[in-house]
Amino acid sequence: MAIQTLNTIKNWFKTGLKPSQEQFWDTWDSFRHKNEKLPLQDIENLEITLNSKAEKSELDAHKTNVSAHSELFNTKENKANKGIANGYAPLNGFTKLAAQYLDIINDLVSGGSNSLLSAEQGKILQNQINQIKTLLSSDNVNLNSLQKIVDTVEQIQLSLDTILVNDLISGGTTKALSAEMGKKLNEIKLTATIATDTETQILSAVAEDNKVISRSKLYNWWQWVKYSPLKWNNTISANPATQPNEVVILSQLNKSKPTLDDVLGAGMVANNKSIYLDEGDLEYRGFMSSRGFSASHGFSGIGMTSTDGIQFFINENNNGCTFLKEEKATQYNNLLLPNKSGKLAIIKDSVETAPGTKEIAPLIIPNGELTTVPQSGAIERDAFGNLYQTISNIRYRLLDTREYDNILMTTWKSKIPAYLLINTNKSNIVSKIVNIPATTFGATDFGSYTIKTVDHYEIESYREDGLYEPENFLFEVYLKGKNCKFSGNDSIRLYFSLINDCEALTRKIRNYEINLQTSLFESPKVCSSLIFSDTGYDPLLNIISEEFNQYFIQSLTYSGTYGDMKLSEADISFEYRISIEYQDQKNSKEQNVTKVIKFNNLSTMVLKLQ
């Protein structure tokens, strides 16, 4: 028998092979049995390994040879000399060595020429030396010795006694206050609280609270004053005008104190009666009439440009009211509202802006910050220009064309299910029409759509009154034209479900997805086309048929090959159908089983993908 290689043996035992007797024997002969002794010559590198080892007899002789390694042992210390005079000190612990064999002094008084000073005392000496070096490092050449430093310190002490003041009365420009007086000043220093905007913007007297106003609060107060409504609660010094053409000059109203009503009643008695800001600006005049103020020049900067556009009144609370004349909105009528929170009362509760132009927008809402607490009815724009509206105190962001690529656009979705039912023992068809808007497929000339549906099927026997079951049931969904045709067809099928065995489907819910593409076609007239596959399914949703179709939208009177109508002009509906077919279609033998078939389209949704 022969010894074989490992790869040869593996090839004999591959899956599906039957090794022969000779192959089995060769396999066992190729390996060693545990009962067999392993020859020394079969151990790899054994001889080389053994030759590198010392002979046992030589090693045993070396261990008992007193002359072995004598050059090393001759330098060793004799144990008998440990710890004696002219011997050696043991190194088994520094503390023991220092305590038993060394004379260490740990103070600066004892002294000793044969003693050692401890490291701790050396540290104390170094600190004292460093302090002296610091004192002697002065740039003043007169302080180059300790005695001179001491003398100088005594002189400084005498000087301090004469220049320090220990009270807050004596004063002196060349004197210094003591630390004690500084402490007292800190105890009596002025402390104050900065008033808030609410505490400075007041309309009535308040008790003194010793609060101060910062520069920023002062600025805010001035802005508040500028934009606060004007109230005529004070009196005005005036010489009441008594003649229709007499001039009342504001800078001269200082001789008597009539009220505003007195001034207006006495001075404004004619339409041409004028009030001037001062004697030098007679050109900038305003007239007072029963219709209110009007201005020829001077008040136009604040909006008083109409003859009877602004009227002033005093209500029962003695507060001023301003009424604007109702005029048609134009780009030239500007109403500037102050930057102040509040409500603007508008007659008839409506706002009409001027029509927009190429240069002027009808309404601008600038970017800003959203309110911390949403306010119902608010329309806001954040710092990035996004618009929000708030409904029932919940803020919603308004989507725009920037988000179109991130969302699926639903062009139509059914509101209620489309329900159909057949109760028959004869071949029959029933259908239901659901109207959809033209924008479902016709909002754009080109588009890719997905129609998603969820259908509920139910089949049951009404009564076992016959011998013959129906041959098949068919559930179908169509697009049906009302004012149009699809390449000559009144309706085109989108998909269907065929059941040949009534026992295979008694009650099921199925969902389907139909992909559809719209585009424009021109030959010779411009028309829309629909491209999709009419797909058929069995009860298990397996595809049993698929037919690719392209249909052109045609008017009802069109007779050409292509079309003449766009989808945006077409009136299209979804049509849902049930059909049942018996071999004896009219049940003339009265042996058909009566069936109840229900088709409920639970939902249909059209998504525009592109």
C-alpha distance (Angstrom), angle and dihedral (degrees) to the residues before:
residue distance angle dihedral
M1 . . .
A2 3.83 . .
I3 3.80 133.6 .
Q4 3.83 109.4 -120.7
T5 3.83 132.3 -159.5
L6 3.78 120.0 -104.1
N7 3.83 94.3 -112.7
T8 3.83 90.4 52.1
I9 3.79 90.4 53.5
K10 3.84 92.1 48.0
N11 3.79 91.7 53.8
W12 3.83 89.9 54.9
F13 3.83 91.2 57.5
K14 3.81 102.5 47.3
T15 3.81 118.9 136.0
G16 3.79 111.7 -74.8
L17 3.87 96.0 16.8
K18 3.84 125.8 116.1
P19 3.85 112.2 -148.6
S20 3.81 115.9 -142.2
Q21 3.81 126.2 -124.3
E22 3.78 91.2 -101.8
Q23 3.80 91.1 51.6
F24 3.81 90.9 50.3
W25 3.86 91.0 50.0
D26 3.81 92.1 47.3
T27 3.79 88.6 50.4
W28 3.83 93.9 55.3
D29 3.80 91.9 42.6
S30 3.78 89.3 56.0
F31 3.84 91.8 64.6
R32 3.87 133.8 58.1
H33 3.79 121.4 -113.1
K34 3.81 117.4 -133.5
N35 3.79 91.2 -121.4
E36 3.80 91.4 59.5
K37 3.83 117.3 93.7
L38 3.80 116.4 -123.8
P39 3.86 112.0 -123.4
L40 3.82 116.3 -131.0
Q41 3.78 92.2 -127.9
D42 3.82 89.0 60.6
I43 3.84 91.5 61.5
E44 3.77 108.3 95.6
N45 3.91 116.3 -120.4
L46 3.83 91.7 -8.0
E47 3.83 94.0 133.9
I48 3.83 93.3 49.1
T49 3.81 91.3 49.4
L50 3.82 93.2 50.5
N51 3.81 93.6 47.7
S52 3.82 89.8 59.1
K53 3.84 91.4 59.2
A54 3.90 126.2 88.6
E55 3.78 119.1 -110.0
K56 3.81 112.9 -103.6
S57 3.82 93.8 -128.4
E58 3.79 92.1 53.5
L59 3.79 92.1 49.3
D60 3.81 93.1 49.8
A61 3.84 90.9 50.5
H62 3.78 91.8 49.4
K63 3.77 92.2 54.5
T64 3.86 92.6 57.0
N65 3.82 97.5 40.4
V66 3.87 108.6 108.8
S67 3.80 91.4 -162.2
A68 3.82 93.7 58.5
H69 3.82 111.7 118.7
S70 3.82 91.7 -4.0
E71 3.83 91.7 154.4
L72 3.82 88.7 65.6
F73 3.80 99.0 42.0
N74 3.84 93.9 49.5
T75 3.84 90.9 69.3
K76 3.80 95.1 54.2
E77 3.83 121.0 111.0
N78 3.76 119.4 -112.0
K79 3.76 111.4 -111.0
A80 3.78 89.6 -142.2
N81 3.85 90.7 67.1
K82 3.81 94.3 56.9
G83 3.83 112.4 126.3
I84 3.85 97.5 -4.7
A85 3.81 131.3 110.5
N86 3.81 113.1 -70.3
G87 3.80 87.0 8.2
Y88 3.78 127.2 100.6
A89 3.79 134.1 -82.2
P90 3.79 118.9 -118.6
L91 3.81 114.6 -112.7
N92 3.79 97.8 -153.8
G93 3.88 93.7 116.0
F94 3.79 134.5 -3.2
T95 3.82 94.0 -139.4
K96 3.79 91.1 56.8
L97 3.80 91.1 45.2
A98 3.82 92.6 51.9
A99 3.80 94.3 44.3
Q100 3.81 97.8 47.6
Y101 3.81 105.0 31.9
L102 3.86 108.1 24.3
D103 3.87 131.8 66.0
I104 3.83 103.3 -140.8
I105 3.85 119.5 -179.5
N106 3.84 115.7 -154.1
D107 3.84 99.9 -168.4
L108 3.80 139.6 58.7
V109 3.85 96.2 -123.0
S110 3.82 111.0 57.2
G111 3.81 99.3 63.6
G112 3.83 125.2 -178.1
S113 3.82 132.1 177.7
N114 3.84 93.1 -139.3
S115 3.84 95.4 43.5
L116 3.82 132.7 91.3
L117 3.84 124.0 -127.5
S118 3.80 113.6 -129.5
A119 3.82 120.7 -114.2
E120 3.84 90.3 -118.4
Q121 3.84 90.8 60.2
G122 3.81 89.1 47.6
K123 3.81 88.6 55.7
I124 3.82 91.0 52.6
L125 3.82 91.0 50.6
Q126 3.82 91.7 49.9
N127 3.81 92.0 52.6
Q128 3.80 91.0 51.5
I129 3.81 91.0 49.1
N130 3.83 90.6 50.5
Q131 3.81 91.2 52.2
I132 3.79 91.4 51.7
K133 3.81 91.2 48.4
T134 3.79 89.5 52.9
L135 3.81 91.8 52.4
L136 3.80 92.5 47.2
S137 3.84 94.7 47.0
S138 3.88 93.3 79.9
D139 3.83 117.3 125.7
N140 3.82 88.6 -134.3
V141 3.82 107.0 100.7
N142 3.78 89.1 -157.2
L143 3.82 90.4 66.5
N144 3.78 98.0 58.8
S145 3.79 95.1 119.3
L146 3.78 135.3 49.7
Q147 3.81 92.3 -119.7
K148 3.78 92.1 55.9
I149 3.80 90.4 49.2
V150 3.79 91.1 52.4
D151 3.82 91.2 48.7
T152 3.80 91.0 50.1
V153 3.81 93.0 50.5
E154 3.82 89.8 53.7
Q155 3.81 90.6 51.9
I156 3.83 91.3 49.6
Q157 3.77 90.5 51.7
L158 3.84 90.7 53.6
S159 3.83 90.5 48.6
L160 3.82 92.7 50.4
D161 3.78 90.0 54.6
T162 3.82 89.2 59.2
I163 3.87 101.6 41.2
L164 3.84 100.3 40.8
V165 3.83 117.3 92.2
N166 3.77 116.4 -157.9
D167 3.82 98.8 -168.5
L168 3.85 138.9 58.7
I169 3.87 95.0 -125.7
S170 3.82 110.4 58.3
G171 3.79 97.5 65.2
G172 3.80 125.0 179.9
T173 3.80 134.6 171.5
T174 3.83 92.5 -131.6
K175 3.80 95.3 44.2
A176 3.79 129.6 91.7
L177 3.80 127.7 -142.4
S178 3.76 117.1 -121.0
A179 3.80 121.6 -118.9
E180 3.81 89.0 -108.2
M181 3.81 90.5 60.0
G182 3.81 89.9 48.1
K183 3.79 88.6 54.9
K184 3.82 90.3 51.8
L185 3.82 91.9 49.9
N186 3.80 89.8 52.9
E187 3.81 89.3 52.7
I188 3.82 94.0 53.3
K189 3.84 99.2 35.8
L190 3.81 117.8 132.2
T191 3.78 115.0 -99.4
A192 3.79 124.3 -172.2
T193 3.81 141.7 170.9
I194 3.82 120.8 -128.1
A195 3.78 111.5 -120.2
T196 3.81 118.0 -123.2
D197 3.82 126.1 -125.3
T198 3.80 89.5 -101.8
E199 3.81 91.0 53.0
T200 3.83 93.4 50.1
Q201 3.81 99.3 42.3
I202 3.79 96.5 69.0
L203 3.80 133.9 143.9
S204 3.80 99.7 -160.5
A205 3.80 138.7 45.7
V206 3.80 119.3 -83.2
A207 3.80 134.0 -166.7
E208 3.83 116.4 -92.5
D209 3.80 110.6 -93.3
N210 3.86 99.8 168.7
K211 3.79 92.2 -122.1
V212 3.81 119.8 152.6
I213 3.81 131.1 -141.5
S214 3.80 121.8 -126.9
R215 3.81 123.0 -144.6
S216 3.80 92.5 -104.7
K217 3.82 92.1 50.4
L218 3.82 89.2 47.9
Y219 3.80 89.7 53.8
N220 3.84 91.4 48.6
W221 3.82 89.7 49.4
W222 3.80 91.6 53.2
Q223 3.82 91.3 49.8
W224 3.79 88.9 50.6
V225 3.82 91.4 51.0
K226 3.82 92.4 49.4
Y227 3.79 94.0 52.6
S228 3.81 98.4 38.0
P229 3.84 115.7 110.0
L230 3.80 115.2 -100.7
K231 3.83 115.2 -110.8
W232 3.83 122.7 -169.4
N233 3.80 97.7 -142.2
N234 3.85 95.6 133.2
T235 3.81 131.4 70.0
I236 3.79 124.9 -109.6
S237 3.81 124.7 -138.3
A238 3.82 107.4 -129.0
N239 3.77 148.0 147.6
P240 3.82 100.6 -124.7
A241 3.78 110.9 -125.2
T242 3.77 113.0 -124.5
Q243 3.81 103.4 177.3
P244 3.82 124.8 71.2
N245 3.81 93.9 -123.3
E246 3.80 98.3 37.0
V247 3.77 114.8 123.8
V248 3.82 121.3 -129.3
I249 3.82 109.6 -155.9
L250 3.79 114.3 -161.5
S251 3.80 94.1 -146.0
Q252 3.84 89.8 60.1
L253 3.83 98.3 49.0
N254 3.80 94.3 112.1
K255 3.81 109.4 100.8
S256 3.76 103.0 80.1
K257 3.80 137.7 9.8
P258 3.80 111.9 -121.5
T259 3.79 118.9 158.7
L260 3.78 122.4 -108.0
D261 3.79 89.9 -98.2
D262 3.82 88.9 54.1
V263 3.80 92.0 51.2
L264 3.78 93.7 47.2
G265 3.78 93.4 42.7
A266 3.82 94.7 48.7
G267 3.80 100.9 34.6
M268 3.80 105.6 33.2
V269 3.81 99.3 60.2
A270 3.79 98.7 129.0
N271 3.77 138.2 40.5
N272 3.81 91.2 -115.3
K273 3.81 94.6 50.1
S274 3.81 108.6 123.3
I275 3.80 138.4 -154.6
Y276 3.80 115.5 -156.5
L277 3.75 128.0 -162.7
D278 3.82 88.9 -136.2
E279 3.77 138.4 -29.8
G280 3.80 94.1 -84.7
D281 3.83 99.1 59.9
L282 3.80 103.5 55.9
E283 3.80 88.6 141.9
Y284 3.80 91.7 66.0
R285 3.76 99.0 66.1
G286 3.77 135.7 154.1
F287 3.77 129.3 -157.1
M288 3.78 128.1 -140.4
S289 3.78 119.3 -150.3
S290 3.77 138.3 150.3
R291 3.78 86.5 -83.2
G292 3.79 94.3 56.9
F293 3.80 136.2 -111.2
S294 3.78 123.0 -18.0
A295 3.77 127.7 176.5
S296 3.76 132.5 -152.1
H297 3.81 95.3 -162.9
G298 3.76 119.1 -30.8
F299 3.80 102.4 67.2
S300 3.79 98.9 41.7
G301 3.79 90.3 98.3
I302 3.79 90.2 68.5
G303 3.77 97.1 42.9
M304 3.83 104.1 -92.6
T305 3.79 95.9 131.5
S306 3.79 102.9 122.6
T307 3.79 124.1 82.5
D308 3.77 92.1 -127.5
G309 3.80 100.4 6.6
I310 3.84 98.2 114.8
Q311 3.81 126.4 39.4
F312 3.80 127.9 -177.9
F313 3.79 123.6 -148.8
I314 3.79 137.7 172.1
N315 3.80 115.0 -133.9
E316 3.79 127.6 -156.1
N317 3.82 91.6 -85.1
N318 3.83 90.8 56.1
N319 3.81 90.5 -114.8
G320 3.79 122.8 137.9
C321 3.79 119.3 -111.0
T322 3.80 125.9 -166.5
F323 3.80 123.2 -155.2
L324 3.80 123.9 -167.6
K325 3.75 119.9 -149.5
E326 3.80 112.6 -111.7
E327 3.79 106.8 -111.9
K328 3.77 135.3 160.9
A329 3.80 110.2 -88.9
T330 3.79 115.3 -106.4
Q331 3.77 134.9 165.4
Y332 3.81 90.2 -104.3
N333 3.82 99.5 57.7
N334 3.81 106.1 85.7
L335 3.79 124.1 -172.7
L336 3.81 112.5 -168.0
L337 3.81 113.5 -163.5
P338 3.82 118.5 -161.6
N339 3.79 121.2 -110.5
K340 3.78 92.7 -104.4
S341 3.79 131.9 115.4
G342 3.76 115.6 -111.8
K343 3.77 143.4 95.2
L344 3.78 128.5 -73.0
A345 3.80 112.0 -146.2
I346 3.81 112.0 -143.9
I347 3.80 123.4 -168.8
K348 3.82 112.7 -119.4
D349 3.83 88.4 13.8
S350 3.78 96.3 -102.2
V351 3.78 138.8 107.9
E352 3.78 123.4 -147.5
T353 3.78 117.7 -171.1
A354 3.75 126.7 -159.4
P355 3.81 116.1 -93.5
G356 3.77 113.4 -89.9
T357 3.79 120.6 -108.3
K358 3.77 135.2 -167.7
E359 3.80 89.2 -91.0
I360 3.83 104.1 31.9
A361 3.81 128.2 48.3
P362 3.83 117.1 -143.7
L363 3.82 92.8 -130.9
I364 3.81 132.4 12.7
I365 3.80 123.7 -168.4
P366 3.81 106.6 -172.6
N367 3.79 124.6 -142.5
G368 3.80 114.7 -93.3
E369 3.80 144.9 129.8
L370 3.79 123.9 -52.3
T371 3.79 116.5 -118.1
T372 3.79 114.1 -96.8
V373 3.82 90.7 -128.5
P374 3.85 114.8 39.2
Q375 3.82 112.7 -120.8
S376 3.79 119.1 -149.3
G377 3.80 112.6 -111.0
A378 3.82 94.1 18.7
I379 3.81 122.7 138.9
E380 3.81 112.4 -160.7
R381 3.78 140.8 170.2
D382 3.80 122.0 -147.5
A383 3.81 127.5 -142.2
F384 3.83 90.6 -85.6
G385 3.81 94.7 53.1
N386 3.83 97.0 -104.3
L387 3.83 114.7 147.1
Y388 3.81 122.6 -134.1
Q389 3.78 134.9 -175.4
T390 3.79 126.4 -162.9
I391 3.81 121.9 -140.1
S392 3.81 120.9 -179.5
N393 3.83 89.7 -10.7
I394 3.85 91.4 -55.8
R395 3.82 116.4 117.1
Y396 3.82 118.4 -139.5
R397 3.77 127.4 -170.8
L398 3.81 116.3 -129.6
L399 3.79 111.9 -129.7
D400 3.80 121.4 -135.0
T401 3.80 137.9 -177.8
R402 3.81 91.0 -72.5
E403 3.82 89.2 72.8
Y404 3.83 97.2 47.7
D405 3.79 92.3 96.0
N406 3.82 91.0 52.7
I407 3.81 99.9 50.0
L408 3.77 138.4 54.5
M409 3.79 111.4 -118.6
T410 3.79 114.8 -138.4
T411 3.80 108.8 -151.6
W412 3.83 94.1 -178.8
K413 3.79 139.6 1.0
S414 3.78 128.8 -177.9
K415 3.80 116.1 -109.3
I416 3.81 99.8 -158.2
P417 3.83 132.2 15.6
A418 3.81 119.5 -91.2
Y419 3.82 105.6 -126.5
L420 3.83 126.4 -165.2
L421 3.84 131.2 175.3
I422 3.84 136.3 -174.7
N423 3.81 123.5 -169.4
T424 3.79 105.9 -179.8
N425 3.81 150.2 120.0
K426 3.80 93.3 -150.7
S427 3.78 134.7 71.9
N428 3.80 106.8 -84.0
I429 3.87 145.7 158.7
V430 3.83 128.6 -150.7
S431 3.82 128.1 178.4
K432 3.79 142.1 -176.3
I433 3.82 127.9 -151.0
V434 3.83 123.0 -144.6
N435 3.80 116.4 -171.4
I436 3.82 120.6 -135.8
P437 3.84 129.1 -171.1
A438 3.82 121.8 -103.7
T439 3.82 89.4 -114.8
T440 3.83 90.4 67.2
F441 3.80 90.6 85.9
G442 3.81 102.3 -4.7
A443 3.81 104.7 60.6
T444 3.82 88.4 101.2
D445 3.81 131.8 21.6
F446 3.80 93.1 -125.5
G447 3.77 126.4 37.3
S448 3.80 148.4 139.6
Y449 3.81 116.1 -133.8
T450 3.79 139.3 -176.0
I451 3.80 119.6 -153.4
K452 3.81 111.5 -156.1
T453 3.81 120.0 -168.7
V454 3.81 136.3 178.4
D455 3.83 113.8 -156.3
H456 3.79 131.3 -172.6
Y457 3.83 117.3 -154.2
E458 3.79 125.4 -169.4
I459 3.83 128.8 176.4
E460 3.79 126.2 178.9
S461 3.79 138.7 157.2
Y462 3.77 113.1 -107.8
R463 3.81 92.6 -158.5
E464 3.79 135.7 -20.4
D465 3.80 93.5 -113.3
G466 3.79 99.0 136.8
L467 3.76 147.7 33.7
Y468 3.77 103.8 -124.3
E469 3.78 125.5 73.7
P470 3.82 121.0 -153.6
E471 3.78 115.7 -85.3
N472 3.85 93.0 -132.2
F473 3.78 147.4 -19.2
L474 3.82 121.9 -136.7
F475 3.82 126.9 -161.2
E476 3.84 113.7 -170.6
V477 3.81 140.3 176.8
Y478 3.84 120.5 -156.1
L479 3.79 141.6 179.0
K480 3.78 107.2 -127.9
G481 3.81 126.1 -164.6
K482 3.78 122.7 -141.8
N483 3.81 101.2 -178.8
C484 3.78 96.0 14.0
K485 3.82 146.7 48.5
F486 3.78 132.5 -136.9
S487 3.82 105.9 -129.6
G488 3.82 87.8 -40.0
N489 3.86 95.9 -41.1
D490 3.78 122.4 116.9
S491 3.81 89.5 -149.4
I492 3.80 137.4 9.9
R493 3.78 125.8 -151.1
L494 3.80 119.6 -121.4
Y495 3.82 99.2 -174.5
F496 3.81 142.5 -27.7
S497 3.81 141.5 -160.2
L498 3.82 117.5 -142.1
I499 3.82 122.2 -160.7
N500 3.82 116.4 -170.9
D501 3.79 95.5 171.4
C502 3.80 115.2 53.3
E503 3.80 89.9 -159.6
A504 3.83 90.9 58.2
L505 3.80 92.9 67.0
T506 3.78 121.2 31.0
R507 3.82 100.6 145.8
K508 3.81 123.7 -3.7
I509 3.81 141.6 152.4
R510 3.77 116.6 -145.0
N511 3.80 133.5 178.8
Y512 3.80 124.8 -153.5
E513 3.78 136.3 -169.3
I514 3.81 123.7 -154.6
N515 3.80 121.9 -172.1
L516 3.79 116.0 -149.8
Q517 3.80 133.6 178.9
T518 3.82 128.6 -159.0
S519 3.80 127.3 -162.8
L520 3.81 142.5 154.0
F521 3.79 122.9 -96.6
E522 3.80 126.4 -169.2
S523 3.81 119.7 -163.1
P524 2.96 103.3 146.6
K525 3.82 99.5 -40.9
V526 3.77 125.6 35.4
C527 3.80 112.6 -104.3
S528 3.79 140.1 155.6
S529 3.77 124.0 -109.5
L530 3.82 132.6 -156.0
I531 3.80 121.1 -146.9
F532 3.82 122.5 -171.5
S533 3.80 143.7 119.6
D534 3.82 121.2 -98.6
T535 3.82 99.8 -137.7
G536 3.81 129.2 -166.7
Y537 3.83 126.1 -157.8
D538 3.80 136.8 -167.0
P539 3.84 122.4 -136.8
L540 3.83 90.1 -84.3
L541 3.84 92.4 53.7
N542 3.80 92.8 -107.1
I543 3.80 112.5 148.9
I544 3.81 109.4 -113.3
S545 3.81 97.9 172.1
E546 3.80 139.2 9.1
E547 3.80 126.1 -175.9
F548 3.81 122.5 -176.3
N549 3.83 113.0 -141.7
Q550 3.80 140.6 178.2
Y551 3.79 118.1 -161.3
F552 3.82 128.6 -171.7
I553 3.80 120.7 -144.7
Q554 3.82 110.7 -118.1
S555 3.78 134.6 179.3
L556 3.82 115.4 -116.7
T557 3.82 91.5 -103.3
Y558 3.81 96.5 45.3
S559 3.81 114.7 115.1
G560 3.82 103.6 174.5
T561 3.78 131.3 106.1
Y562 3.79 98.3 -102.8
G563 3.82 127.5 23.7
D564 3.79 148.8 -85.0
M565 3.83 106.1 -155.9
K566 3.80 138.0 76.0
L567 3.80 123.4 -135.5
S568 3.80 89.1 -117.2
E569 3.83 87.2 65.1
A570 3.81 96.3 42.6
D571 3.79 124.7 99.2
I572 3.82 104.6 -144.9
S573 3.81 132.8 172.7
F574 3.79 138.1 -173.0
E575 3.82 113.4 -113.3
Y576 3.83 122.1 -160.8
R577 3.84 118.5 -162.7
I578 3.81 139.7 -171.4
S579 3.81 121.1 -167.2
I580 3.82 130.5 179.0
E581 3.80 124.8 -168.4
Y582 3.81 129.7 -161.7
Q583 3.77 127.2 -173.9
D584 3.78 86.8 -126.2
Q585 3.80 92.5 48.4
K586 3.83 96.9 -172.0
N587 3.84 95.7 33.5
S588 3.78 89.2 -121.9
K589 3.84 89.3 161.8
E590 3.81 91.1 46.7
Q591 3.81 91.5 -133.1
N592 3.84 100.0 114.3
V593 3.83 119.1 116.1
T594 3.83 112.2 -118.7
K595 3.82 112.0 -120.2
V596 3.81 134.1 -165.7
I597 3.82 112.3 -150.5
K598 3.80 123.0 -174.6
F599 3.80 126.1 -169.3
N600 3.79 116.6 -174.6
N601 3.81 118.0 178.0
L602 3.78 97.4 -156.8
S603 3.79 95.7 -173.3
T604 3.80 140.9 -3.6
M605 3.80 121.5 -172.2
V606 3.81 131.1 177.6
L607 3.83 116.9 -151.2
K608 3.79 122.9 -167.2
L609 3.79 108.4 -143.9
Q610 3.81 99.6 178.7
